[in-house]
Every structure is written in structure tokens, then in C-alpha cells.
Amino acid sequence: MTGRTMDIHLLDRNYRVSCPDGQESALQRAADNLNQRLEETRQRTKLTNMEQLAVMTALNLCHEWMQDQAEQAERHAALEEKIELLQATIEQAISEQRHDRR
């Protein structure tokens, strides 16, 4: 896998990170999003220690991700239930159609 090194800017600090070829804009968008989230955490908590800010922001992001996963699982289960109901309805209609032909 080839890649390149990019500089990203987070809370007034520069970081040099590796990036796979073709993913530069995705990495920059992720860095911009993370920087915004770090700034929001800093303003909300008044923390100044970079490590504490990073941990708090990571915890918030993980919590949001877990909530999204749970919501997605609920939507998936609801769709599965609808599909099963639709399949049962189709099977019943086919069965009734066969019965009526006799």
C-alpha cells in the first residue's frame, strides 16, 4: 500500500500523519471535523490540557457512534419484520390463488 504524509491542524497544533493515496481529501475532512469537535469540547468544558480534550472528545464521539449503531440496529430489525410480514402476505396470496384455481 502506497501513501503519503500529510500535515493536519488540530487545536493550534500541527500533526504529520500517513495517508493512503487518494484519501487526502477524506482525511482533511475528518481532521476538520475533529478539530471542530475538539474546539466545541474545549469551549464547553473549559479544559486546556490537550490530552484531556482528546479523551473527552473521543468519548463523546464513541458514545454518539454507539447510539447511531443502536438506532441502525433498531431500523434494521423493523425492516426485517416488515419484510417477513410482506413475505407471509405474498405466500398467503399465492396459496389462495392456487386454491381458487382448483
Phi, psi and omega per residue, in radians:
M1 nan 2.207 3.106
T2 -1.696 2.825 -3.130
G3 -2.952 -3.021 3.124
R4 -2.495 2.988 3.110
T5 -1.780 2.364 3.118
M6 -2.180 2.653 3.004
D7 -1.731 2.269 3.029
I8 -2.111 2.748 -3.050
H9 -2.072 2.084 3.115
L10 -2.289 2.107 3.104
L11 0.782 1.047 3.053
D12 1.134 0.289 3.093
R13 -2.231 2.562 3.089
N14 -1.779 2.459 3.105
Y15 -2.280 2.380 3.092
R16 -1.741 2.123 -3.088
V17 -2.279 2.687 3.065
S18 -1.420 2.556 -3.114
C19 -2.504 2.260 3.078
P20 -1.094 2.582 3.095
D21 -0.962 2.397 3.100
G22 1.495 -0.092 -3.110
Q23 -1.897 0.220 -3.065
E24 -1.059 -0.803 -3.102
S25 -1.207 -0.607 3.092
A26 -1.146 -0.724 3.103
L27 -1.122 -0.723 -3.137
Q28 -1.132 -0.706 3.094
R29 -1.111 -0.730 3.108
A30 -1.100 -0.745 3.128
A31 -1.124 -0.714 3.119
D32 -1.117 -0.737 3.118
N33 -1.113 -0.791 3.126
L34 -1.093 -0.743 3.122
N35 -1.052 -0.740 3.100
Q36 -1.076 -0.774 -3.138
R37 -1.136 -0.685 3.086
L38 -1.087 -0.757 3.117
E39 -1.079 -0.762 3.123
E40 -1.083 -0.734 3.112
T41 -1.119 -0.737 3.138
R42 -1.085 -0.763 3.140
Q43 -1.182 -0.705 -3.080
R44 -1.269 -0.674 -3.021
T45 -1.739 -0.315 -3.074
K46 1.159 0.264 3.066
L47 -1.208 2.574 3.099
T48 -2.093 -0.331 -3.139
N49 -1.299 2.139 -3.069
M50 -1.035 -0.718 -3.125
E51 -1.118 -0.765 3.115
Q52 -1.110 -0.725 3.100
L53 -1.074 -0.752 -3.138
A54 -1.113 -0.749 -3.132
V55 -1.163 -0.791 3.140
M56 -1.096 -0.738 3.128
T57 -1.151 -0.733 3.112
A58 -1.091 -0.732 3.100
L59 -1.081 -0.759 3.111
N60 -1.097 -0.760 3.128
L61 -1.118 -0.736 3.116
C62 -1.119 -0.718 3.113
H63 -1.076 -0.805 3.110
E64 -1.083 -0.722 3.129
W65 -1.091 -0.754 3.128
M66 -1.124 -0.689 3.081
Q67 -1.105 -0.754 3.107
D68 -1.076 -0.716 3.119
Q69 -1.097 -0.740 3.135
A70 -1.137 -0.743 3.108
E71 -1.122 -0.699 3.116
Q72 -1.127 -0.701 3.110
A73 -1.110 -0.692 3.100
E74 -1.117 -0.776 3.112
R75 -1.097 -0.703 3.126
H76 -1.097 -0.781 3.137
A77 -1.109 -0.706 3.119
A78 -1.121 -0.706 3.096
L79 -1.143 -0.736 3.104
E80 -1.036 -0.725 3.132
E81 -1.115 -0.745 3.110
K82 -1.127 -0.710 3.116
I83 -1.100 -0.767 3.117
E84 -1.077 -0.727 3.103
L85 -1.112 -0.748 3.114
L86 -1.104 -0.754 3.106
Q87 -1.074 -0.745 3.131
A88 -1.122 -0.711 3.122
T89 -1.116 -0.758 3.118
I90 -1.117 -0.794 3.134
E91 -1.070 -0.688 3.123
Q92 -1.160 -0.740 3.132
A93 -1.105 -0.722 3.113
I94 -1.130 -0.744 3.124
S95 -1.089 -0.759 3.125
E96 -1.150 -0.643 3.124
Q97 -1.148 -0.723 3.095
R98 -1.114 -0.730 -3.127
H99 -1.127 -0.689 -3.123
D100 -1.205 -0.475 -3.129
R101 -1.290 -0.364 -3.081
R102 -1.357 nan nan
